[in-house]
């Protein structure tokens, strides 16, 4: 037969039964059980007060924990979460500290409070691919070094109008410069918004975008009319790798918050939706803390650019100032053709009217620049024609952000 296991509770019951039955004394029973007389008398008192259930182990948790949160603090956390449903534990705690609340719990405690009420769910660790990036390209440290621009996915308003939100922000400070509701992704609307931003904040050093219209095309060097305008103003272009929106991750994260707070549900018409966008920008810049800038607000970090905006006057060619004296200068015709070396080369329609610079790198090989930005290579054709051909720099396989830097 197997040995019978005896637990501690059964030994306590045996001690009480033998002592109360006057079979043995308390002293003898304590010595037999290997406990002190004080412990034996404790269990006898508990049995007298509550019977056999009193011989079970009690919880050792303190009845009044010293670090227990005050109900008012918990209510304040939940109330703030109701006001800002997209804020996480870190942002909520920072807001409580700024409001001067006493005894603010740590970030993990705030997160556990949200989990208990079912407002958040624990997420597992996500595997992130390691992508080598240039440190300065990946995270600019100065304001106005890189602006990012993109169209948030369109959605339909209550009156069946399709809204295309155009978003522009400063990468280093996370400052949202503008969110403008557009009826389409046409270039003329982007021109108007960007000119207004240049007048208000000055010119950035670089603008980062994806490869969609109207920021890029499938033509030479992916240049669009908007990109050519930026280059002529002295702004470098930074196109992310196609199909890799994570290279502009902070902007995409802002889009996720924008979608949750402004389009669920959408407004009835475009003016009302624009007012909601304006309210979001105000909250995002002045109230919402950001981990990427040390839990500060973007308005505390961002400063306007020192480069003032000067519109390009009709009949002027500001790009000529960027070309050294030994470069050849040629004007592109209205149809995007370049008359050169006794022939005509097809460049790109967005370059119509611009003056490009040609740099000779070796015999029968020339580089074509627009404001110091390499846009193509002209070389002697390899076929029997003996003419010249234009090689698109996007065919070299290099990342587009390196191809388009000034």
Secondary structure, 3 states (H helix, E strand, C coil): CCCCCCCHHHHHHHHHHHHHCCCCCHHHHHHHHCCCHHHHHHHHHHHHHHCHHHHCCCCCCCCCCCCCCCHHHHHHHHHHHHHCCCCCHHHHHHHHHHCCCCCCCCHHHHHHHHHHCCCCCCCCCCCCCCCCCCHHHHCCCCCCCCEEEEECCCEECCCCCEEEEEEEEECCCCCEEEEEEECCCCHHHHHHHHHHHHHHHCCCCEEEECCCCCCCCCCHHHCCHHHHHHHHCCCEEEECCCCCHHHHHHHHHHHHHHHHHHCCCCCCCHHHHHHHHHHHHHHHHHCCCEHHHCCECHHHHCCCCCCCCCCCCCCCCHHHHHCCCCCEEEEECCCCEEEECCEEEECCHHHCCCEEEEEEEECCEEEEEECCEEEEEEEECCCCCCCEEEEEHHHHCCCHHHHCCC
